Amino acid sequence: MSPTPPAHASTIILSFPSPHVLLLTFNRPDALNSVTPDMRKDLERVLDWFEAEDELWVLVLTGNGRIFCSGVDLKDWTASLSPTAGTEKHDQQSIVDNPHGFASLSRRMTAKPIVAAVNGGAYGGGMEVVLNCDLVVADEKAKFALPEVRRGVSALQGGIPRLVDAAGRQRAAEMLLLGRTVSAQEAYDKFHFVTHLIPAAKPSKVLFTALSLAQQIVEQCSPDAVQATKRAMLIGYDIEKAVMSKEADVLFGKASNMGEGLRAFVEKRAPVWRSAKSKL
């Protein structure tokens, strides 16, 4: 009998494709699987349950529709920044304050393996989720980007140190400082965060391969040994380095470019940047 997950909305779909494996599907295809505050709360409850459930050993993530995850729902976020929104807490700082990061995943330091099945691509927070996965399967047509600097924000969800670790400082700078979109082939050959590349002619093999990897872990490896090994892998990560809370306080507490970048994106126009008032 499969474990019983906590209640959640239809924006995420849970299934048990094989013993000890949880498949979590982002299910907002019409919004490119962007994440809203309510969706994040559901994800946090489900993922906390997954970590505590002894019978679940591996998590597989995927997205319904033509993209894995496009990041935060910027229209929802931009509306929250307006003077009439009534709160200043629903901004980038509130996301930084969440110990598990974007979608309760990008900074989650779980000892259980996470496998990503990336269809279409991942952007912003969705890319930061990918960077926190242990194995990443992507189709050849997938695209990846951390475009935050082009929106007046920064990738403070844990992705910066993880990309530097995977690609090296200068390669990471190419994505981070230019906000450049890269192909799945580049992600595999050059930036090294995609571990399995699937031919474009066989898109259905993306999820199949991810589930096969999860099944291999379950069937061939001791869950205790796997979790002990992953904990050892995580020791090298500095949580404070990933969060960069001091820099976030300066950037998002005093700068006006964040709101301008997001408004410009929603309004489909070029942003008009202002000089920074504080040094980071």
C-alpha positions in Angstrom: 0.0 0.0 0.0 1.3 3.5 -0.9 1.9 6.0 1.8 -0.8 8.7 2.2 0.4 12.2 1.4 -0.9 15.4 3.0 -3.7 17.3 1.3 -2.7 19.5 -1.6 -4.2 21.4 -4.5 -4.2 20.2 -8.1 -1.2 22.4 -8.9 1.0 19.4 -8.0 0.3 15.8 -8.8 1.8 12.9 -6.7 2.1 9.3 -7.7 4.1 6.2 -6.8 5.5 4.7 -10.1 7.4 2.0 -8.2 8.1 1.0 -4.6 9.8 3.6 -2.5 9.7 6.2 -5.3 7.6 9.4 -5.2 6.9 11.2 -8.5 6.0 14.9 -8.0 4.7 16.7 -11.1 4.4 20.5 -11.3 0.9 21.0 -12.7 0.3 24.6 -13.9 1.0 24.0 -17.6 -0.9 27.1 -18.8 1.4 29.2 -16.6 4.5 27.3 -17.6 4.5 25.6 -14.1 5.4 28.9 -12.4 5.1 28.7 -8.6 2.6 30.7 -6.6 2.7 31.3 -2.8 -0.1 28.7 -2.2 1.7 26.2 -4.4 4.9 26.7 -2.4 3.0 26.0 0.8 1.7 22.8 -0.6 5.1 21.8 -1.8 6.6 22.4 1.6 4.0 20.2 3.3 4.4 17.4 0.8 8.2 17.5 0.8 8.4 17.6 4.6 6.2 14.5 4.6 8.4 12.9 2.0 11.5 13.4 4.1 9.8 12.0 7.2 8.3 9.0 5.4 10.6 6.0 5.9 9.1 4.1 3.0 9.9 6.8 0.4 13.6 6.7 -0.6 13.8 8.7 -3.9 12.0 11.8 -5.3 11.5 12.3 -9.0 10.5 15.8 -10.2 8.9 16.7 -13.5 6.6 19.3 -15.1 3.3 18.8 -16.9 3.2 20.4 -20.3 6.0 22.0 -22.4 8.3 23.2 -19.6 9.7 21.8 -16.3 9.3 25.1 -14.3 9.6 28.7 -15.3 10.3 30.0 -11.8 8.1 32.3 -9.7 4.8 33.5 -11.0 6.0 37.0 -11.8 2.5 38.5 -12.4 1.5 37.4 -8.9 4.8 38.6 -7.5 4.6 42.0 -9.2 1.0 42.5 -8.0 2.3 41.9 -4.4 4.8 44.7 -4.8 2.3 47.4 -5.7 1.5 50.0 -3.0 -2.1 48.7 -2.7 -1.0 45.1 -2.0 -1.0 45.7 1.7 2.2 43.8 2.5 5.9 44.0 1.8 6.6 40.5 3.1 5.7 38.7 -0.1 8.9 39.8 -1.9 12.3 38.3 -2.6 13.4 38.6 1.0 10.4 36.5 2.2 11.6 33.8 -0.2 15.2 34.1 1.0 13.9 33.7 4.6 12.4 30.2 3.7 15.1 27.7 4.7 14.2 25.4 1.9 14.4 28.0 -0.8 12.3 28.4 -4.0 9.4 25.9 -4.2 10.7 24.5 -0.9 13.3 22.7 -3.0 16.2 24.8 -4.2 17.9 24.9 -0.8 16.4 21.7 0.7 19.3 19.7 2.2 17.6 16.3 2.1 19.6 13.1 2.4 17.2 11.4 0.0 18.2 11.5 -3.7 16.3 13.9 -6.0 16.1 13.1 -9.8 14.9 15.8 -12.2 13.1 14.9 -15.5 13.4 18.2 -17.4 11.1 18.6 -20.3 11.3 21.9 -22.3 13.6 23.7 -19.9 13.9 25.5 -16.5 14.3 29.2 -15.8 14.9 31.3 -12.7 13.8 29.5 -9.6 13.0 26.4 -11.7 16.7 26.3 -12.7 17.7 26.7 -9.1 15.6 23.6 -8.3 17.4 21.7 -11.0 20.8 22.7 -9.6 19.8 21.2 -6.3 18.9 17.8 -7.8 21.4 14.9 -7.7 20.7 13.6 -11.2 19.3 15.6 -14.1 17.7 14.1 -17.2 16.9 16.5 -20.0 15.8 16.3 -23.6 18.1 17.9 -26.3 15.7 20.7 -26.9 15.6 21.9 -23.3 16.8 25.4 -22.4 18.1 26.6 -19.1 18.6 30.1 -17.7 19.1 32.2 -14.6 17.9 35.5 -16.1 17.5 37.3 -12.7 20.0 40.0 -13.5 17.9 41.0 -16.5 14.9 41.5 -14.2 16.7 43.5 -11.5 17.0 40.6 -9.0 19.5 38.0 -8.2 19.5 34.2 -8.0 19.6 34.0 -4.2 17.8 30.6 -3.8 21.0 28.6 -3.6 21.7 28.3 -7.3 24.8 30.5 -7.4 27.2 28.4 -5.3 25.8 25.2 -6.9 26.4 26.4 -10.4 29.9 27.6 -9.5 30.6 24.2 -8.0 29.3 22.4 -11.1 30.7 24.6 -13.9 33.6 26.6 -12.3 33.5 30.3 -11.6 34.1 31.7 -15.0 31.6 29.3 -16.7 29.1 30.1 -14.0 29.6 33.8 -14.6 28.7 33.4 -18.2 25.2 32.3 -17.1 24.9 34.4 -14.0 26.3 37.8 -15.0 24.9 37.8 -18.6 21.6 36.1 -17.7 22.2 33.9 -20.8 20.0 31.0 -21.9 22.0 27.8 -22.6 21.0 24.7 -24.4 20.7 21.2 -22.9 23.8 20.2 -24.8 25.8 23.1 -23.2 24.4 22.2 -19.8 25.7 18.7 -20.4 29.1 19.4 -22.0 30.1 22.8 -20.7 28.2 23.6 -17.5 27.9 20.0 -16.2 24.6 20.1 -14.4 22.8 17.9 -16.8 23.8 14.2 -16.2 21.7 12.4 -18.9 20.9 13.9 -22.3 18.0 12.4 -24.3 17.6 12.7 -28.1 15.0 15.2 -29.2 13.2 12.5 -31.1 12.5 10.6 -28.0 11.0 13.1 -25.5 9.1 10.4 -23.7 12.3 8.8 -22.6 13.1 11.8 -20.3 10.7 10.7 -17.6 11.3 7.0 -18.3 15.1 7.5 -17.8 14.6 9.5 -14.6 12.3 6.8 -13.2 14.7 4.1 -14.2 17.5 5.8 -12.4 15.3 6.1 -9.3 14.5 2.4 -9.6 18.2 1.5 -9.9 18.9 3.4 -6.6 16.1 1.6 -4.9 16.8 -1.9 -6.2 20.6 -1.9 -6.2 21.6 0.3 -3.3 21.1 0.4 0.5 18.8 3.3 1.5 20.9 3.8 4.6 24.1 3.9 2.6 22.6 6.2 0.0 21.4 8.7 2.5 24.7 8.6 4.5 26.6 9.2 1.2 24.4 12.1 0.2 24.8 13.7 3.6 28.5 13.5 3.1 28.1 15.2 -0.3 26.1 18.0 1.3 28.7 18.8 4.0 30.6 20.9 1.6 27.8 23.4 1.1 27.7 26.5 3.2 24.1 27.4 3.9 24.9 31.1 4.7 26.8 31.3 1.4 23.8 29.9 -0.5 21.4 32.3 1.2 23.6 35.4 1.1 21.2 37.2 3.4 23.3 40.3 4.0 23.5 41.0 0.2 19.8 40.3 -0.1 19.0 42.8 2.6 20.9 45.5 0.7 19.6 44.6 -2.8 16.0 44.0 -2.0 15.6 46.4 0.9 16.9 49.5 -0.7 17.0 49.1 -4.5 14.1 50.0 -6.8 15.4 48.0 -9.8 13.7 44.8 -8.5 10.2 46.2 -9.0 11.1 47.9 -12.2 12.6 44.7 -13.7 9.5 42.7 -12.9 7.1 45.3 -14.1 9.0 45.7 -17.3 8.8 41.9 -17.9 5.1 41.7 -17.3 4.5 44.9 -19.4 6.7 43.5 -22.2 9.0 46.5 -22.4 12.7 47.2 -21.8 13.4 48.0 -18.2 14.8 51.4 -17.2 17.4 50.8 -14.6 18.5 53.2 -11.9 21.9 53.5 -10.3 22.4 51.4 -7.3 22.2 53.4 -4.0 24.1 50.9 -1.9 27.3 48.9 -2.5 26.9 45.1 -2.1 
